[in-house]
C-alpha cells in the first residue's frame, strides 16, 4: 500500500482489525509507511489490550475509556502528521472519520491495496523453531 510520505497516523477500528487474518503482520507492515499506528474502539480498554497482546500488536495509541469520535479527535491533536487515516468496516465508520476530520479507508480496500489477508485473526505461534529444538531441558 502506498501511504505517501510516511508522515501519516493510521488508526484501525477494532472490529475492522478483527477482519484481518494476521493483525500482527498488518501492524508491522503499516509501520513501514506510517508514523503512528493504533486501535480505536468503544469497547472497554481491557478488550483492546487483550486483543493486541494476544496478537502481539504494539500500538502507538489506543482509544482508552472514551468514545471513538473523541478518541480520533484526541489522536489527531496529539499526533501532528500530514495525514490521518481511519481504517474501518462500516458506513458508520466512514461517517465517523468524516466528522472527526480523518480520511476513511474501508478495511477490504486497505487489505487489497496492502496485500493483507482477510479472515479470522490467527494468533502468532507462541513457540519458535528455536524453542522446539532446545536440547538443554532434562
C-alpha positions as CSV (number, residue, x, y, z in Angstrom):
1,X,0.0,0.0,0.0
2,X,1.4,3.4,-0.9
3,X,1.0,5.6,2.1
4,X,2.7,8.6,0.6
5,X,5.3,10.4,2.6
6,X,5.1,8.2,5.6
7,X,4.1,11.2,7.6
8,X,0.8,9.6,8.5
9,X,-1.2,8.4,11.5
10,X,-3.2,5.3,10.9
11,X,-6.0,4.1,13.2
12,X,-7.8,0.8,12.9
13,X,-11.3,0.3,14.2
14,X,-11.0,-2.8,16.4
15,X,-13.8,-4.6,14.6
16,X,-12.1,-3.9,11.2
17,X,-8.8,-5.2,12.6
18,X,-10.6,-8.4,13.6
19,X,-11.4,-8.9,9.9
20,X,-7.7,-9.4,9.1
21,X,-6.2,-12.8,9.3
22,X,-2.8,-11.6,10.6
23,X,-3.2,-8.4,12.6
24,X,0.3,-8.5,13.9
25,X,1.7,-8.6,10.3
26,X,-0.7,-5.8,9.3
27,X,0.7,-3.5,12.1
28,X,4.3,-4.4,11.2
29,X,3.7,-3.7,7.6
30,X,1.8,-0.4,8.3
31,X,4.8,0.8,10.4
32,X,6.8,0.9,7.2
33,X,4.7,3.7,5.8
34,X,3.1,5.2,8.8
35,X,4.5,7.3,11.6
36,X,1.9,6.1,14.2
37,X,-0.4,3.1,14.2
38,X,-3.1,2.3,16.8
39,X,-6.5,1.0,17.6
40,X,-9.8,2.8,18.2
41,X,-12.8,1.2,19.8
42,X,-15.7,1.9,22.1
43,X,-15.0,-1.4,23.8
44,X,-13.5,-1.2,27.3
45,X,-9.7,-0.7,27.4
46,X,-9.1,-4.3,28.6
47,X,-10.8,-5.7,25.5
48,X,-8.5,-3.8,23.2
49,X,-5.5,-4.7,25.4
50,X,-6.3,-8.4,25.4
51,X,-6.7,-8.5,21.6
52,X,-3.5,-6.6,21.0
53,X,-1.5,-8.7,23.5
54,X,-2.9,-11.9,22.1
55,X,-1.8,-10.9,18.6
56,X,1.5,-9.3,19.6
57,X,0.5,-5.9,18.4
58,X,2.4,-2.9,19.6
59,X,0.3,0.2,19.2
60,X,1.3,3.8,19.5
61,X,-2.1,4.8,20.8
62,X,-5.5,3.4,21.8
63,X,-8.8,4.9,22.5
64,X,-9.0,4.3,26.2
65,X,-12.2,4.8,28.1
66,X,-13.8,7.2,25.7
67,X,-15.9,7.2,22.5
68,X,-14.4,6.7,19.1
69,X,-15.1,10.2,17.9
70,X,-13.4,11.8,20.9
71,X,-10.5,9.3,20.5
72,X,-10.0,10.2,16.9
73,X,-10.1,13.9,17.7
74,X,-7.6,13.4,20.6
75,X,-5.2,11.3,18.4
76,X,-5.3,13.9,15.6
77,X,-4.5,16.6,18.2
78,X,-1.6,14.6,19.7
79,X,-0.1,13.2,16.6
80,X,0.6,16.0,14.1
81,X,1.2,14.3,10.8
82,X,0.3,15.3,7.3
83,X,-2.4,12.6,7.0
84,X,-4.8,10.9,9.5
85,X,-6.3,7.7,8.0
86,X,-9.0,5.7,9.8
87,X,-9.5,2.0,8.6
88,X,-13.0,0.8,9.3
89,X,-15.6,-1.6,8.0
90,X,-19.0,0.1,8.1
91,X,-20.8,3.2,6.7
92,X,-20.9,4.4,10.3
93,X,-17.1,4.2,10.4
94,X,-16.9,6.3,7.2
95,X,-19.3,8.9,8.7
96,X,-17.2,9.0,11.9
97,X,-14.0,9.6,10.0
98,X,-15.6,12.5,8.1
99,X,-17.0,14.0,11.3
100,X,-13.6,13.7,13.1
101,X,-11.7,15.1,10.1
102,X,-9.9,11.9,9.1
103,X,-9.6,10.2,5.7
104,X,-11.6,6.9,5.6
105,X,-10.4,3.7,4.1
106,X,-12.5,0.5,4.2
107,X,-10.7,-2.5,5.6
108,X,-11.4,-4.5,2.4
109,X,-9.8,-1.8,0.2
110,X,-6.8,-1.5,2.6
111,X,-6.3,-5.2,2.6
112,X,-6.4,-5.4,-1.2
113,X,-4.0,-2.5,-1.6
114,X,-1.5,-3.8,1.0
115,X,-1.9,-7.5,0.2
116,X,-3.3,-8.3,3.6
117,X,-5.3,-11.5,4.1
118,X,-8.9,-11.1,5.3
119,X,-10.2,-13.8,7.6
120,X,-10.5,-14.8,11.3
121,X,-7.5,-13.4,13.1
122,X,-4.8,-16.0,13.8
123,X,-2.7,-15.8,16.9
124,X,1.0,-15.8,16.3
125,X,2.7,-19.0,17.3
126,X,3.8,-19.0,20.9
127,X,6.8,-21.2,20.1
128,X,9.6,-20.7,17.6
129,X,11.7,-23.3,15.8
130,X,14.5,-22.5,18.3
131,X,12.2,-23.4,21.2
132,X,11.3,-26.7,19.6
133,X,14.9,-27.6,19.0
134,X,16.2,-27.0,22.6
135,X,18.2,-29.9,23.9
136,X,19.1,-28.3,27.3
137,X,16.0,-29.4,29.0
138,X,16.0,-32.6,31.1
